[in-house]
Amino acid sequence: MKKYKKYFSGFIILSLSLILIAGCSNGMEIEGNKILVEKRIGEEDKYERLREITDHETVQEAKDILEHIRWENAEVSMASPPNYKFHFEGDNEQTGLIFALWISPNKDKVELILESEDKYVQLSKSKSSTLFEAIAGVQLSDVE
């Protein structure tokens, strides 16, 4: 009988752990092996291609951040158009997820909107810095 209690308690702990892990996941999985980045021109809602990121480590770093943040379901209205837009692309196929990125006035955080799904997030300073450097190729604090 003790033997079964030991297995049963192990099963309970494993089950609770799996439920906790599943509950913390936002369910987003980003496909694609490159990132196409556009930068806003002037103050209007016009963009030019800034860069195409194909380095596997950089693409994966951006994916890891975006897949593991807690997005809020919200329709937000920003005061200006996004500073940058980017999306992931696979073999000549866009994923459909377009990310709009705003830089905070202090140049220490970024805010993101996932356009097609009305999701919003403001990243921490460290995640903002890491993601922005991966996306734009420069440090967040160096943006003019």
N, C-alpha and C positions, 0 to 999 in steps of 0.2 A: 504494500500500500504506500509506503514512504517513497518507493521508486516512482510511482505514478504521480504523486504530489510534486516531486521534483521536476518531472517532465511537464506537468500541467503549469506550474509556476513559470517555467522557462518559456512555454508557449504563450502565456499571458504577457510576459515582458516583451517578447518578440512582436506580438500582435499590437501592443500599445506603441511600441517604437515605430512600426510601419505606419500606423494611423497618424502619429505625430509627424513623420516625414512627409506623408501624403498631404496632410493639412497645411504644411508650410510651403508647399510647392505652388507656384502660381500657374502651373500647367502650360507655360509658354515654351515652345521649342522652336528655335530659329534655324531655318535651313539656309544653305548657301555657303559658298567657299570664298566669296569676296564681298567687299563693302564698297558701294558707290556713294561718294560724299559730294554734296553741293553746298556752296557758300552763298549767302545772300549778298546781292550787289546793292549798295546804297541803302536807302531806307524803305524801298518798295519791296513788294513780294515777287522779286525776280532773282533767279539763282543761276550760277554758273558752276560747272563741274570743277571741283577742287582737286579730287584725287580718287584713285581706284586702289583699294587695299587688297592685295592678294597674299600677303605674308600670313601663313597659317597661324602662327602664334598670336599675331595682332588680331586677326579675325576671331580666333577662339577666345581671347581675352575680352573682347567686346561682347561676344555672345554670352560668356559666363556672367558678366555683370547684368546684362539685360534679362537673362533668363531667371536670375535669382533675386531680383528686386521685387518689392511689394508695390504693385501698381494699384492706384486708386481708380475706381470707376467714377469718372467725372467729366462733365463737359465744361471746359474752361475757356475763358476769353482773355487772351493775352493782349497787352498794350501795343505790341508790335509783332510783325511777322518773325518767324524763327530765324536765328542767326545761321543755322545749318539745318540741312535735311539729309538723311541717309537711309539707305536700305541695303539689305543683303541680296545677293544674287548668286544663283547656281549656274550651271552650264547654260548660259544665254537665257535664263529664266529668272525673273524677279519674284521674290517671295510674296509680295503683296503687303508686307508690313513696312510702312513708311514711318520713320521716326523723325519728329521735329524737335530741335534742340535750341534752347534759349540759354544765354549766359547771364548769370546774375550781375547786378550793377557792381558788386565788389569783386567780380571775376574770381570767385572762389567756389561757386557751385553752378551746376547746370540743372535745368528743368527739362523734362522730356514729355512729349505727348505722342502716344501711339495713335496716329491719325484715324485709321480705319476702325478702331475699337473704342474710342473715347476713353482712353486710359491716360493717367497723369502720374508723374512722380517728380519729386525734387530729391536729387541724390545728395549723399553726404559729401563733405569736402574731399575725402580721400577717393571715393568712387567717382566723383565728378572729375577730379584731376586725372585719374587713370583712364576713364572712358574718353575724355576729351583729347588727351594726348594720343590715344589709339585712333580716334576718328579724324582729328584735324592735323595730327603730326607735329603739333607745337604744344607747349605747356599752357595751361589755362591762364595763368598769371601773365603770360606774354602777349595776350590778345589785345589788340588796339581798340 
